[in-house]
Amino acid sequence: MKLLLTSAGIANPSLVSALLKLVGKPFKQAGLVFIPTASNVEEGDKGWLIDDLVNLKQLDFASVDIVDISALPKEIWLPRIKEADVLVFSGGNTFHLMSWLRKSGLDIMLPELLKNKVYVGISAGSMVVSKSIFLTSDKPIFDENRLGVTDDTGLGLVDFYIRPHFNSPYFPKAKEEAIVEAAKKVSEPIFALDDNSAVLVNENKAEIVSEGEWKKFN
């Protein structure tokens, strides 16, 4: 399984190189699907979402498709996902994304699909890969709008947690002291990543790719 779990997308040359390593062929020979579902419930300016798409477009993939699993029936979105080499799950509301992964059935299909595809997470898209999305509801650290979702179960693709936007002025709760408290509730590692950092997972090996600041807890 190959994953690139970012805080803010493919934001610097090191992350571009990491993605190229995982794809294993020139971007011009690969297709990408962008799944914006997590962003649907976020209010206000969506410049950050557009920036993420622009960064991906500039890599010159053979194709960049946009597939919202909450807006299309499975018979339409599944063939398009199957055709892609890279699946990018956008940032936004983690609960909304995880809810639709379950409703759509994509959560069950992903382990099989990822045998020959690369998973790229951006913020919420990175947080859902853990066994739980508890960090999104932990009041000292994030306290995201649950939108009525009561199930904190994640995809369980990795044995660690991601806390994106480490020390970002836009996310004042993503500070070391809050993450230290959250880390007391779990035994698994928590990787706090700033917007220039990511965790690269290649098969069972995880490594940090960063041009910024990151920290491991637990």
URWOCOR-V82805 format. One record per residue. SS is DSSP state (H for helix, E for strand, L for the rest). Layout:
ss: (SS SS)
This chain:
ss: (L E E E E E L L L L L L H H H H H H H H H H H L L L H H H L E E E E E L H H H L L L L L L L H H H H H H H H H H H L L L L L E E E E L L L L L L L H H H H H H H H H H L L E E E E L L L L H H H H H H H H H H H L H H H H H H H H L L L L E E E E E L H H H H L L L L E L H H H L L L L L L L L L L L L L L L L E L L L L L L L E E E L L L L L L L L L L L L H H H H H H H H L L L L L L E E E E L L L E E E E E E L L E E E E E E L L L E E E E L)
